Amino acid sequence: MYAWDPLVRIVMRARVDRLHEVVEVARGRAYSVADSLDRLSRVHWQLSRIEAFGDAFRAAEDCASAVTEARERAFAVAVEIEDGLVRQDIHAFAAAIAEAFDAATSMHRVSTYQRGRYVSPTAVEKARAQALSLSQEFAAAAEALAGVRDDFRGAALTDAVLDDLPLAGVTWDVRTSWPLSWEDRIRRASDRIRPGVYVVRADPREVPAPSHA
């Protein structure tokens, strides 16, 4: 995704942000499944196991729902993109989410069928490992999307049309080139986070010009 033209990425920030948001939700839901199954593996009383399985069932159901939303969002973003390379990458990303959806729905089906019944420790551990792996995959995807959305270090943005684009959160450095009419505004709206690297903290359109009085 970092191979995308920065001029495409800067325009896509709002779309990528929405996709990042739902992927983060899916990551959290998958982790909740793993956590619920971990608790299930450590209880022995039948009533406690039934309650723990209820928690795992609800977590798996929520996870499947979140993965569905992430998949639909990815395909919706692909439809909106004109750049062929970007569309291809988004479709590949959506296909990966579809595989994750299969895993999530599989966990949900297992928890639905086995809810309240005896489940072998091996089966619980296998499902827990699957949920944890799914959470880690979504964490990696969220990190990649955050980079696509925010990391413009060294980007050539001189020809970017920045009007009406959300810029808060953009990371840039001394190599980043901005449109001439935006350079001062970007600098005034940014804070240095380390030598030579800055992050846009506020909407540059709303940052007042310095007073020369």
C-alpha positions as CSV (number, residue, x, y, z in Angstrom):
1,M,0.0,0.0,0.0
2,Y,2.9,2.3,0.6
3,A,3.6,2.0,-3.2
4,W,0.5,4.1,-3.9
5,D,1.1,7.6,-5.3
6,P,1.1,10.0,-2.3
7,L,-1.3,12.2,-4.3
8,V,-3.8,9.3,-4.3
9,R,-3.2,8.6,-0.6
10,I,-3.8,12.1,0.5
11,V,-7.2,12.2,-1.3
12,M,-8.1,8.8,0.1
13,R,-7.4,9.7,3.8
14,A,-11.0,9.9,4.9
15,R,-11.9,6.6,3.2
16,V,-8.9,4.8,4.6
17,D,-9.7,6.2,8.0
18,R,-13.2,4.7,8.0
19,L,-11.7,1.3,6.9
20,H,-9.1,1.6,9.6
21,E,-11.8,2.2,12.2
22,V,-13.8,-0.9,11.4
23,V,-10.6,-3.1,11.1
24,E,-9.7,-1.9,14.6
25,V,-13.1,-2.9,15.9
26,A,-12.7,-6.4,14.3
27,R,-9.3,-6.7,15.9
28,G,-10.8,-6.0,19.3
29,R,-13.6,-8.4,18.8
30,A,-11.3,-11.2,17.8
31,Y,-9.2,-10.6,20.8
32,S,-12.4,-10.7,23.0
33,V,-13.1,-14.2,21.5
34,A,-9.6,-15.3,22.5
35,D,-9.9,-13.9,26.0
36,S,-13.3,-15.5,26.5
37,L,-12.0,-18.9,25.4
38,D,-9.0,-18.5,27.6
39,R,-11.4,-17.9,30.6
40,L,-13.4,-20.9,29.5
41,S,-10.3,-23.2,29.6
42,R,-9.8,-22.2,33.2
43,V,-13.2,-22.9,34.7
44,H,-14.4,-26.4,35.7
45,W,-17.9,-26.1,37.3
46,Q,-20.6,-26.9,34.8
47,L,-22.6,-23.7,35.5
48,S,-19.5,-21.6,35.2
49,R,-18.6,-23.3,31.9
50,I,-22.1,-22.6,30.6
51,E,-21.7,-18.9,31.5
52,A,-18.2,-18.8,30.0
53,F,-19.4,-20.4,26.8
54,G,-22.2,-17.8,26.7
55,D,-19.5,-15.1,26.8
56,A,-17.5,-16.8,24.1
57,F,-20.7,-17.2,22.0
58,R,-21.5,-13.5,22.2
59,A,-17.9,-12.5,21.5
60,A,-17.8,-14.8,18.4
61,E,-21.1,-13.4,17.2
62,D,-19.8,-9.8,17.6
63,C,-16.6,-10.7,15.9
64,A,-18.3,-12.2,12.9
65,S,-20.5,-9.0,12.6
66,A,-17.4,-6.7,12.8
67,V,-15.5,-8.7,10.2
68,T,-18.5,-8.6,7.9
69,E,-18.6,-4.8,8.3
70,A,-14.8,-4.6,7.6
71,R,-15.2,-6.7,4.5
72,E,-18.1,-4.6,3.1
73,R,-16.2,-1.4,3.9
74,A,-13.1,-2.7,2.0
75,F,-15.2,-3.5,-1.1
76,A,-17.0,-0.2,-0.9
77,V,-13.7,1.6,-0.9
78,A,-12.5,-0.4,-3.9
79,V,-15.6,0.7,-5.8
80,E,-14.8,4.4,-5.2
81,I,-11.2,4.2,-6.3
82,E,-10.2,5.1,-9.9
83,D,-6.5,4.2,-9.7
84,G,-6.1,0.6,-11.0
85,L,-3.2,-0.3,-8.8
86,V,-4.9,1.0,-5.6
87,R,-8.2,-0.8,-6.6
88,Q,-6.3,-4.0,-7.1
89,D,-4.6,-3.7,-3.7
90,I,-7.9,-2.9,-1.9
91,H,-9.6,-5.9,-3.6
92,A,-6.7,-8.1,-2.4
93,F,-7.2,-6.7,1.1
94,A,-10.9,-7.3,1.0
95,A,-10.2,-10.9,-0.1
96,A,-8.0,-11.4,2.9
97,I,-10.8,-10.0,5.1
98,A,-13.2,-12.5,3.5
99,E,-10.9,-15.3,4.6
100,A,-10.9,-13.8,8.1
101,F,-14.7,-13.8,7.8
102,D,-14.7,-17.5,7.2
103,A,-12.6,-18.0,10.3
104,A,-14.9,-15.8,12.4
105,T,-18.1,-17.4,11.3
106,S,-16.5,-20.9,11.8
107,M,-15.8,-19.9,15.4
108,H,-19.4,-18.7,15.7
109,R,-20.9,-21.9,14.4
110,V,-18.8,-24.0,16.7
111,S,-19.8,-21.9,19.7
112,T,-23.4,-22.0,18.7
113,Y,-23.4,-25.8,18.3
114,Q,-21.3,-26.5,21.4
115,R,-22.9,-23.9,23.7
116,G,-23.5,-25.4,27.1
117,R,-22.0,-28.7,26.2
118,Y,-18.7,-30.3,27.1
119,V,-15.9,-29.2,24.8
120,S,-12.5,-30.8,24.9
121,P,-9.6,-28.6,26.1
122,T,-7.9,-29.2,22.8
123,A,-10.9,-27.8,20.8
124,V,-11.0,-24.7,23.1
125,E,-7.3,-24.1,22.7
126,K,-7.5,-24.5,18.9
127,A,-10.3,-22.0,18.7
128,R,-8.5,-19.6,21.1
129,A,-5.3,-19.8,19.0
130,Q,-7.4,-19.1,15.9
131,A,-9.0,-16.1,17.4
132,L,-5.7,-14.7,18.7
133,S,-4.2,-15.2,15.3
134,L,-7.1,-13.4,13.7
135,S,-6.7,-10.5,16.1
136,Q,-3.0,-10.2,15.3
137,E,-3.7,-10.2,11.5
138,F,-6.2,-7.4,12.0
139,A,-3.7,-5.5,14.2
140,A,-1.1,-5.7,11.4
141,A,-3.7,-4.6,8.8
142,A,-4.7,-1.6,11.1
143,E,-1.1,-0.6,11.4
144,A,-0.6,-0.7,7.6
145,L,-3.8,1.3,7.0
146,A,-2.7,3.9,9.6
147,G,0.6,4.3,7.7
148,V,-1.2,4.7,4.4
149,R,-3.5,7.3,6.0
150,D,-0.9,9.3,7.9
151,D,2.7,8.8,6.8
152,F,3.7,11.3,4.2
153,R,7.4,11.6,5.1
154,G,9.3,12.4,1.9
155,A,6.1,12.6,-0.1
156,A,5.8,14.9,-3.2
157,L,2.6,16.8,-2.6
158,T,3.3,20.0,-4.6
159,D,0.5,19.2,-7.0
160,A,-2.0,18.1,-4.4
161,V,-5.4,19.9,-4.1
162,L,-5.8,20.0,-0.4
163,D,-9.0,22.1,-0.2
164,D,-11.6,20.2,1.9
165,L,-9.3,17.3,2.7
166,P,-8.8,16.3,6.3
167,L,-5.1,16.8,7.2
168,A,-5.0,16.5,11.0
169,G,-2.9,13.5,11.9
170,V,-0.6,13.7,8.8
171,T,3.0,13.0,9.6
172,W,5.6,14.7,7.4
173,D,9.2,15.7,7.4
174,V,11.7,18.1,5.9
175,R,11.6,16.2,2.6
176,T,7.9,16.5,2.2
177,S,6.9,19.1,-0.5
178,W,3.6,21.0,-0.1
179,P,1.8,23.3,-2.5
180,L,3.3,26.8,-2.1
181,S,0.1,28.3,-0.9
182,W,-0.1,25.7,1.9
183,E,3.4,25.5,3.2
184,D,3.1,28.2,5.9
185,R,-0.3,27.0,7.0
186,I,0.9,23.4,7.3
187,R,3.9,24.5,9.4
188,R,1.8,26.6,11.7
189,A,-0.7,23.7,12.2
190,S,2.1,21.2,13.0
191,D,4.1,20.2,16.0
192,R,7.6,18.7,15.9
193,I,7.6,15.1,17.2
194,R,11.4,14.5,16.7
195,P,14.1,16.3,14.8
196,G,12.9,16.9,11.2
197,V,9.6,15.1,11.6
198,Y,6.2,16.8,12.3
199,V,2.6,16.0,12.7
200,V,-0.3,18.1,11.7
201,R,-2.2,18.8,15.0
202,A,-5.0,21.0,13.7
203,D,-6.9,21.9,10.6
204,P,-4.5,24.2,8.7
205,R,-7.4,26.2,7.4
206,E,-8.4,27.2,11.0
207,V,-4.9,28.2,12.2
208,P,-4.7,32.0,12.3
209,A,-1.9,33.8,10.4
210,P,0.9,35.2,12.7
211,S,0.4,38.7,13.8
212,H,2.9,41.3,12.6
213,A,1.8,44.1,14.9
